[in-house]
Amino acid sequence: MKGIKSSLTFKKHLAFILVILFAGELQSQVSLQTKQFKLSFDQSGKLTEMLDKSANKNYLPPGETAFLLSVRRKGKMINPSSMHWKSQSSEIVLSFIDKTAATIKVDQQPDYTSFELKQLTNAADAELILWGPYPTIIGDTIGEVVGVVRNKEFAIGIQALNIKTLGGYPTAESDIQPSYDVFAGGNKVDVVKDDLDKQLYRGDVARHMPYGSSLQAYCRNRNKDRVIENWSHARYMAPAYKDDVGVIGSKLAIFGVATPQVLNVISTIELKENLPHPMIDGVWGKQNRKSTESYLIMRFGESNLQEAIAFTQQAGLNYLYHEGPFETWGHFKLNSKEFPNNWSSLEACVEKAKAQNIKLGVHTLSNFITTNDPYVTPVPDKRLAKVGVSQLTENIDEATKEIAIKDPGFFNQFENNTLKAAVVGNEIIRYTSISAVVPWKLLNCQRGAFGTQAMSHKANDSIGKLMDHAYQVFLGNHELDQEIAKTIARLFNETGLMQISFDGLEGCWSEGMGDYGKQLFTKAWFDNLKPELKGKVINDASNPGHYFWHVYTRMNWGEPWYAGFRESQLQLRLKNQQFYRRNLMPSMLGWFSLKAETSIEDIEWMLARGAGFDAGFGLSTSIETIKKHGRKEEILNAIKLWENVRQHGLFTEAQKLKLQDTKNEFHLQVNASGEYELLPVYNSYYLHEQKIKQPGEPTYSSFQFDNPTASQPFAFIMTMMNERDNDPNTSFEDLSISINQQDPLLLPISLKQKQILYCDGKTIKLYNSQWQLIQTINKPLPVLANGKNDIKFDGKYSGENGGKIKIEVRAKGTPETLK
């Protein structure tokens, strides 16, 4: 009996052990499900399934190996060797070959699954942890900033759930995400030709891969000082940053949903995970058409605000934006002529504009610090960013011009070193170069630079190389940047401003934390806004970021300074529309410049692009410029008309496709019944050049215009382009235009350089270069027939230098009524 009992006991124990082993094996096969998506991992921790449940389609590429999380130690990425699921606590435990383990808390929500690193063996020694990369076979649309890849049916995305979890891959120790830079080669006009047919990615939270795409995020341990390559410096001191307690607490969401539901799911994630969730008039900013509102950019102050408001109202716009109101950046003292009582004057302007339903905004350069700011002079702030530090090797007095230092490594980097400035104690010292051999010396020093005090210093005193920018400014370290961000928030809280562009956010790279620094900056601003402003202030930038995506209203990049109205950065603006769409962001066209010479046709060309892409714009001008413009009423009224129709969503998708084409021109009008009508405009350009011929030999030019629409009175725009600018002696007279053998249109005028002869199909007007009316001519106009039209153009030049007449022929097509 004893032997039988022992045998039974043994069998029971064996069965119990088998149950445990079997249960453990089941628990090692982890599947996590939402309503539409299933993630599965095998017992080694490898990702085995990214399943669209409704279509039963696995989006994991065959043959690709991926893990939920990896750890980097001593420069080597270590993948897990096993995974265990603790069902009672909803935790995954990953074991690694170096005998360490990671515990990850899992929260399965209906639309997404979140993962939070709760424990990690020897966490202080981990350099970083990496979420993913998670490979997918989706290659249609890669949202490199928002972290979503999608095709027509399904989307897979990740979202960093706290700011220290950086979207992207840790390719660079600087944590600056890879990005296309149109200015990298010094070209500021536009995208280079070789890139016209490429997707220009600006980050890699999602990355295009040969098999489709990948999604990735990481969190770096910043508990130690590091020397890194940063912002054109081969050596840059990245100070320790311990406030975020390292990699523990890094948190990520993963989701898969039907493509049309992506924004709704991200909105849900923002709300449940306490991410920024800006609301404009009760609607989430990423889904609110008002996020694309256009605005007028012009200088204003207490004395002339009303004029600026009146122009803004006439243009039908709600936002008036000051392009640069500050005398200093850092403390943000306002221009004393425009705002004599500093912030109080700006507050008075905001209140006056608000009473007339206009919101004011201001432009700044984020953490850029002007050299006249109190952070620099007369006593430099200890928190100015430094490339690195060394020590003096000799005593110096206030007159010493060659300063010996122990290590030149941080000081002899000149690629991004505009001000060549160092700080010792309370003195800023500028230098021109460094000695070629030991003893290392800063040469040709300017003592007491930027209004600081030249003074004596002792050997072994610390000397820091100040970080600067080509805009002739200094930058802050993390602590100072946080203070500056809070100062900008306080400016908004105290004045009631409602719009800002965070230009120059790359300045936050001075902290040595890359994109983490710039996102901490914008978060500090956002978090310190008072409740009635938080989420309601329109904010944009040209430098995106994954966490920043939740803060900003929109991106807005495109500058007007480098070519003509239509040409300056045109291809970049079009590329940006692709960028906005693939990253689920409101669209903007960037800035355009309204000058006194700008034509109504150029303005309607811009407005048509805005309508096509459903994109707003910033129109940079001045009160003086608008006053000079002879057709300001028409221009402001056109802006109001187009923007009203766009904001009400009256353009059809088919119309938007045509409006997107920069070669197409349109006119928008209101008919006699009060209905909006969109008319295509067909145009061609010709040149009539001065000809030297035999006496009596014809001098006319022949052109052919193919009119695809109905017959109509001849409409044209003519300008003279003299061989020499501002040549007063050359003019064009006795103009004659003949169409299809009709009686010629004879115009007894003298067309001079920079004058415009303009016919809208009703009357002929002569304008100066600023569209101020010189003369009106009422004459019967020849008719353009449908189809081919033979045009003969003639006239006489006076003067010896000659010139060319540029002729634009225009015909309006059949109107489409908008409903």
PAMI-333736 format. One line per 3 residues: for each residue x, y, z of C-alpha. Coordinates in steps of 0.5 Angstrom, whole numbers, plus 500, padded with zeros to 3 digits. Layout:
BEGIN
X:Y:Z  ...
% end
This chain:
BEGIN
500:500:500  506:505:502  509:504:495
502:505:491  501:511:495  508:514:494
506:512:486  500:516:487  503:522:490
509:522:485  504:522:479  500:528:482
506:532:483  508:530:476  501:532:474
502:539:478  508:540:475  506:539:468
500:544:469  505:549:471  509:548:465
503:548:460  500:554:463  507:557:463
508:556:456  501:559:454  503:565:458
509:566:454  505:566:448  502:573:449
496:576:445  494:583:446  487:585:443
483:592:441  477:592:438  480:592:431
487:590:432  491:584:435  499:584:437
502:577:438  509:575:441  512:569:442
515:566:448  522:569:446  519:576:446
519:576:438  513:580:435  509:575:431
503:578:429  500:585:427  493:583:425
487:587:422  482:583:425  476:585:421
480:583:414  484:577:418  490:581:415
497:580:418  501:587:417  508:584:419
512:583:414  515:576:413  522:574:415
523:581:419  525:580:427  522:585:432
521:586:439  517:590:444  523:593:447
530:593:447  536:596:451  542:599:450
548:598:454  555:600:453  553:602:446
550:595:444  543:594:443  541:588:447
534:584:445  530:580:450  531:572:450
524:571:453  517:574:455  513:572:460
506:574:461  503:576:468  496:576:468
494:578:475  498:585:474  497:585:466
505:586:466  510:583:461  517:581:463
522:581:458  528:577:460  535:579:456
541:574:455  545:579:460  541:576:466
537:583:466  529:583:466  524:589:464
517:589:467  512:593:462  505:595:465
500:593:459  493:597:459  489:594:454
484:600:452  478:599:446  482:603:441
489:602:443  494:598:448  499:602:452
506:599:455  510:603:460  516:601:463
516:600:470  522:596:472  529:595:469
535:591:472  541:596:473  536:601:470
542:607:471  547:603:467  542:603:461
544:608:456  537:608:452  531:603:451
528:602:444  521:601:443  521:597:436
522:598:431  515:595:429  516:593:421
509:593:417  508:592:410  504:599:409
508:603:405  503:608:402  503:614:407
508:614:412  507:619:417  514:621:420
512:626:425  505:623:427  508:616:428
502:613:423  503:609:417  496:607:413
494:605:406  486:606:404  484:601:409
488:600:415  493:604:419  498:602:424
501:608:429  504:609:435  504:615:440
509:617:445  505:618:452  510:622:455
515:627:453  521:623:455  519:618:450
522:620:444  519:618:437  524:616:432
530:612:432  536:614:436  541:614:430
544:621:433  547:621:440  544:629:439
537:626:439  536:631:433  531:627:428
534:626:421  530:631:417  530:634:410
533:642:410  532:646:404  537:651:407
542:645:408  546:647:401  545:655:402
540:655:397  534:659:400  530:660:394
527:653:393  527:645:393  533:643:389
531:640:382  533:633:384  528:633:390
522:635:386  520:628:385  522:625:392
518:625:399  522:630:403  521:626:410
522:631:417  523:625:422  523:618:423
518:616:428  515:612:422  520:611:417
519:608:409  523:601:409  524:596:403
518:592:406  513:598:407  515:602:413
517:601:421  515:605:427  520:606:433
521:610:439  526:611:445  528:614:451
535:616:453  538:615:460  541:622:461
544:621:468  551:623:466  554:628:462
556:626:455  560:629:450  557:629:443
557:631:436  551:636:436  549:642:431
556:642:427  560:641:433  564:635:433
565:636:441  559:639:445  558:638:452
551:635:454  550:636:461  546:631:465
539:631:466  536:627:472  529:631:472
525:625:468  529:619:472  531:616:466
528:610:462  523:608:468  516:610:466
517:611:459  511:609:456  508:608:449
501:607:445  500:602:439  494:602:435
491:599:429  484:602:426  481:603:420
484:609:416  478:614:417  478:613:424
486:615:426  484:622:428  479:620:432
483:614:436  489:619:437  484:624:440
482:619:445  489:617:446  490:625:448
484:625:453  485:618:456  493:619:457
493:627:459  497:629:453  496:636:450
489:637:447  488:644:444  481:646:443
478:651:438  471:653:440  470:647:443
473:643:437  479:639:437  484:643:433
487:637:429  479:637:426  477:644:426
477:648:420  479:654:424  486:651:425
488:654:418  485:661:419  489:666:415
492:672:418  495:679:416  502:680:418
504:687:419  507:692:424  503:696:429
503:699:436  498:703:440  498:709:435
496:706:429  493:699:431  486:702:429
489:702:421  491:695:422  485:693:425
481:696:419  485:693:414  485:686:417
477:687:418  476:689:410  480:682:408
475:678:412  481:676:417  480:674:424
488:675:426  493:680:426  500:678:427
506:683:429  512:680:425  517:682:431
515:687:436  521:686:441  527:690:442
530:684:446  529:676:446  530:673:452
526:678:457  522:680:451  522:687:452
517:691:447  519:696:442  518:702:446
516:707:440  510:702:438  509:700:446
511:705:450  509:702:456  512:695:454
507:689:456  501:694:458  501:697:452
501:691:448  495:689:453  491:695:451
492:693:444  489:686:445  483:689:448
482:694:443  482:689:438  478:684:442
473:689:442  473:689:434  473:681:434
480:681:432  485:677:435  493:679:436
499:675:435  507:676:435  513:673:432
519:671:436  525:666:436  524:661:441
530:661:446  534:666:442  537:671:446
539:678:443  546:681:446  542:687:448
538:683:453  539:682:461  541:675:460
547:677:457  549:684:459  551:687:463
552:681:467  552:674:463  547:669:466
550:663:468  545:659:464  547:661:457
548:655:453  556:653:453  559:648:448
564:646:453  569:649:458  576:649:460
580:652:465  585:658:464  592:656:465
595:663:467  593:669:471  590:675:466
588:682:467  583:686:464  587:688:458
590:681:456  589:680:449  592:673:449
588:668:453  591:661:455  587:655:456
588:648:458  584:645:452  582:648:446
577:642:444  571:646:445  573:653:442
576:651:436  570:649:432  568:655:427
563:652:423  557:654:427  561:659:431
558:666:429  560:670:435  566:667:438
565:668:445  567:665:451  565:667:458
569:667:465  566:669:471  562:675:469
566:677:463  564:675:456  571:675:452
571:675:444  576:672:440  578:671:433
582:665:433  586:660:437  594:658:437
596:653:432  600:650:438  601:649:445
601:653:449  593:654:447  591:661:447
585:665:445  588:670:440  586:678:439
581:678:444  576:683:445  575:684:453
568:686:456  564:684:450  557:686:449
557:691:455  560:686:460  566:688:465
573:687:463  576:684:469  582:680:472
582:672:472  586:667:476  589:661:473
584:655:473  578:659:473  573:656:469
572:659:462  566:657:457  565:657:450
558:660:449  554:657:444  551:662:439
547:662:432  548:666:426  543:671:428
548:674:432  544:671:438  546:667:444
542:661:447  540:658:453  541:651:457
535:647:459  534:651:466  534:658:462
530:655:456  525:653:461  525:660:464
524:663:457  518:659:455  515:661:462
516:668:460  513:667:453  507:664:457
507:670:462  507:675:456  500:671:453
497:671:460  498:678:462  496:681:455
491:676:452  495:675:445  492:669:441
497:667:436  505:665:436  510:662:431
515:658:435  520:660:430  528:658:431
526:652:435  532:649:433  535:653:438
533:649:443  538:644:441  543:648:445
541:644:451  544:638:448  538:634:448
536:635:441  529:634:439  527:633:447
529:640:449  525:643:443  519:639:446
520:641:453  520:648:451  514:648:448
511:644:453  513:649:458  510:654:455
503:650:454  503:648:461  504:655:464
498:658:460  492:660:464  486:656:463
482:661:459  488:661:454  491:654:454
489:650:447  486:656:444  492:660:442
494:659:435  501:656:435  505:654:429
512:653:427  517:650:422  520:645:426
516:639:428  516:634:433  512:628:435
510:630:442  510:637:439  504:635:434
500:635:440  501:642:442  501:646:436
495:648:432  499:647:425  506:647:422
507:653:417  513:654:413  514:658:406
518:664:406  517:670:400  523:673:401
528:670:395  524:670:389  517:673:386
511:672:389  509:666:386  516:663:385
519:664:392  520:657:395  514:655:391
516:647:390  517:647:398  510:650:399
507:644:395  512:639:398  509:641:405
502:640:403  504:633:402  508:633:409
502:636:412  497:631:409  501:625:411
502:627:418  494:629:419  495:636:420
492:642:418  495:645:412  498:652:411
501:655:405  507:659:409  508:667:408
507:671:402  509:678:401  504:683:399
508:689:396  505:696:393  507:692:386
503:686:387  497:684:382  490:682:384
492:676:379  498:674:384  493:675:390
488:670:386  493:665:384  495:665:392
488:664:394  486:659:389  492:655:392
489:656:399  482:653:397  485:647:393
489:645:399  484:648:404  490:651:407
491:658:410  497:663:409  500:669:412
500:675:408  506:680:410  505:687:409
505:694:412  500:699:413  504:704:409
504:699:403  497:698:403  496:705:403
500:706:397  497:700:393  492:703:388
488:697:388  488:695:395  480:695:396
480:690:390  485:686:394  482:686:401
475:684:398  478:678:394  482:675:400
475:676:404  471:673:399  476:667:397
477:665:405  470:666:407  468:661:401
474:656:403  472:656:411  465:654:409
467:648:405  464:650:399  469:648:394
468:641:391  473:636:391  474:636:384
474:643:384  480:643:389  484:638:385
484:644:379  485:649:384  491:645:387
495:646:380  499:652:380  499:653:372
491:654:373  488:661:374  481:662:377
477:668:379  472:668:384  466:673:384
459:674:386  453:674:381  447:678:381
443:673:385  448:673:390  451:666:389
459:665:389  461:663:382  468:660:380
471:662:374  477:659:370  482:663:367
486:662:361  492:666:360  498:666:355
504:670:355  508:674:349  513:678:348
514:684:343  521:686:342  524:692:339
525:691:331  530:695:327  528:694:320
528:698:313  524:704:313  517:702:311
518:695:313  512:692:318  515:692:325
509:688:328  509:682:332  504:676:331
501:671:336  496:666:337  492:665:343
487:659:343  481:660:347  478:654:350
472:658:352  466:662:349  468:668:345
469:675:349  472:682:349  479:682:349
482:682:356  490:683:357  495:686:362
501:689:358  508:692:362  514:694:359
521:691:361  527:696:358  534:694:357
536:699:363  532:699:369  529:706:371
530:709:364  526:715:363  527:716:356
524:709:353  517:709:352  512:705:348
507:709:344  501:708:338  499:701:341
495:697:336  492:691:337  488:687:331
485:680:333  482:676:327  482:682:322
478:686:326  479:693:326  485:695:330
484:697:337  488:704:337  491:706:344
494:713:344  498:713:350  505:713:352
507:706:356  513:707:360  518:703:364
514:700:370  507:702:368  502:697:367
496:697:361  491:693:364  484:691:361
479:687:364  475:686:358  471:692:360
475:698:360  482:700:359  486:703:365
494:705:365  497:704:372  503:706:375
508:700:378  504:701:385  497:700:381
495:707:382  491:710:376  494:714:371
489:714:366  482:711:364  481:709:356
474:707:354  474:704:347  470:698:344
474:692:345  476:687:339  473:680:341
476:674:342  473:668:338  473:661:341
478:657:339  485:660:335  485:667:335
491:671:331  493:677:334  498:682:331
501:687:336  505:694:334  507:700:336
513:705:337  519:705:341  522:712:343
529:713:346  535:709:344  536:703:349
530:699:347  526:694:351  520:689:351
513:689:352  510:683:356  503:682:354
499:677:358  492:675:354  487:673:359
480:669:358  475:667:363  471:661:362
464:658:364  463:660:371  461:654:376
456:656:382  458:654:389  453:651:393
% end
